[in-house]
Amino acid sequence: MIDRLVLGISRTLLLGSAIALALMMVILCWQVLARYLLGNSPAWAEQSALLLMIWMTFLGTASGIASGFHIRIAEGVTSLPPPWHSRAVAVANLLIMLAGMMILWFGVVLVTETWNNAVPTLPLSRGMVYIVIPISGLLIALFACHHLVRGEETGGSLGSA
């Protein structure tokens, strides 16, 4: 049940990230065409693309942690004997949880500090743009906790193993 929920959330985050990437590309293409063909670049395009890039990055990172598709170095861990291997995997998951909690904490600080700062060309505040940071930090910590409880590796690149 929980595995299916994690998988569903991961796929939803990945879809959101893909949609953000597609929208960003459309906006940037429109900006270039408008600037060079029409001689009038839209003021909102650059800030919109930046917003989408921030959201795409953090949603994709959380999805990568959930599905185990992220960068890691496995050379040392794969050569360990079984009891040490599982301990190393647990430590890696704990470190990912810690990183997620730090992203959550500092993301909340960033959002609260910038909530009243307006984005110049959009009807949003900077805090609204950055709200994805603490959300992704929470999800990263929860996904790593799920991996830790299950005792599974976080996945990622196996290098030459």
C-alpha positions in Angstrom: 0.0 0.0 0.0 2.7 2.5 1.0 4.9 1.4 -1.9 2.1 2.2 -4.3 1.5 5.6 -2.7 5.3 6.4 -2.9 5.3 5.3 -6.6 2.2 7.3 -7.4 3.7 10.5 -5.7 7.0 9.9 -7.5 5.3 9.6 -10.9 3.2 12.7 -10.2 6.3 14.7 -9.3 8.1 13.5 -12.4 5.1 14.4 -14.5 4.9 17.9 -12.9 8.6 18.3 -13.6 8.2 17.2 -17.2 5.3 19.7 -17.7 7.4 22.5 -16.2 10.3 21.7 -18.6 7.9 21.7 -21.6 6.3 25.0 -20.5 9.7 26.5 -19.9 10.9 25.5 -23.4 7.7 27.0 -25.0 8.1 30.2 -23.1 11.8 30.6 -24.0 11.1 29.8 -27.6 8.4 32.5 -27.6 10.7 35.0 -26.0 13.4 34.4 -28.6 10.9 34.6 -31.5 9.3 37.7 -30.0 12.6 39.4 -29.5 14.2 38.7 -32.9 11.1 38.5 -35.2 8.7 41.0 -33.6 11.3 43.2 -31.9 9.4 43.1 -28.6 10.4 40.6 -26.0 7.7 39.8 -23.3 8.7 41.1 -19.9 7.1 38.1 -18.1 9.0 35.4 -20.0 12.3 35.3 -18.2 10.8 35.3 -14.7 8.3 32.6 -15.7 11.0 30.4 -17.1 13.0 30.8 -13.9 10.0 29.9 -11.8 9.5 26.8 -13.9 13.1 25.8 -13.7 13.1 26.0 -9.9 10.0 23.9 -9.7 11.2 21.4 -12.3 14.5 21.0 -10.4 13.0 20.4 -7.0 10.1 18.2 -8.1 12.5 16.1 -10.2 14.9 15.8 -7.3 12.2 14.5 -4.9 11.0 12.1 -7.6 14.6 10.9 -8.1 15.0 10.1 -4.4 11.7 8.2 -4.4 12.4 6.1 -7.4 16.1 5.7 -6.6 17.2 7.4 -9.8 19.9 9.7 -8.6 23.7 10.0 -8.5 25.6 7.8 -6.0 28.9 6.2 -5.7 28.6 2.4 -5.1 32.1 1.2 -5.5 32.9 1.1 -1.8 29.5 -0.1 -0.7 29.2 -3.0 -3.1 32.6 -4.5 -2.0 31.6 -4.6 1.7 30.6 -7.8 3.4 26.8 -8.2 4.0 26.5 -6.8 7.5 28.6 -3.8 6.7 26.8 -3.3 3.4 23.4 -3.0 5.0 24.9 -0.6 7.6 26.4 1.6 4.9 23.0 1.6 3.0 21.3 2.6 6.3 23.8 5.4 6.8 23.3 6.6 3.2 19.6 6.7 3.7 20.0 8.6 7.0 22.2 11.2 5.3 19.6 11.7 2.6 17.0 12.1 5.3 19.2 14.7 7.0 19.7 16.5 3.7 15.9 16.5 3.1 15.3 17.9 6.6 17.9 20.6 6.0 16.3 21.5 2.7 12.9 21.7 4.5 14.2 23.9 7.3 16.2 26.3 5.2 13.4 26.3 2.6 10.9 27.4 5.2 13.3 30.2 6.3 13.7 31.3 2.7 10.0 31.3 2.0 9.1 33.3 5.1 11.9 35.8 4.4 10.8 36.3 0.8 7.0 36.0 1.1 6.5 39.8 0.8 9.0 40.3 -2.0 7.3 40.7 -5.3 8.4 39.1 -8.5 8.8 42.2 -10.8 6.9 40.9 -13.8 4.6 38.3 -12.3 1.7 38.7 -9.9 3.5 36.4 -7.4 5.7 36.8 -4.4 9.2 35.3 -4.2 7.9 33.1 -1.3 5.3 31.6 -3.6 8.0 30.8 -6.1 10.2 29.2 -3.5 7.4 27.2 -1.7 8.5 24.1 -3.7 11.8 24.0 -1.8 10.5 23.0 1.7 7.9 20.8 0.1 10.5 18.9 -1.8 12.7 18.7 1.3 9.9 17.1 3.2 9.3 14.6 0.4 13.0 13.8 0.2 13.2 13.1 3.9 10.0 10.9 3.8 11.2 9.0 0.7 14.6 8.3 2.3 12.8 7.2 5.5 10.7 4.8 3.5 13.9 3.4 2.0 15.5 3.2 5.4 12.5 1.3 6.9 12.5 -1.1 4.0 16.2 -1.6 4.3 16.7 -0.9 0.6 19.4 0.9 -1.3 18.6 4.3 -2.6 19.4 3.2 -6.1 21.2 5.5 -8.5 24.2 5.0 -10.7 26.1 1.8 -10.0 29.2 2.9 -11.8 31.3 -0.1 -12.9 29.8 -2.5 -10.4 
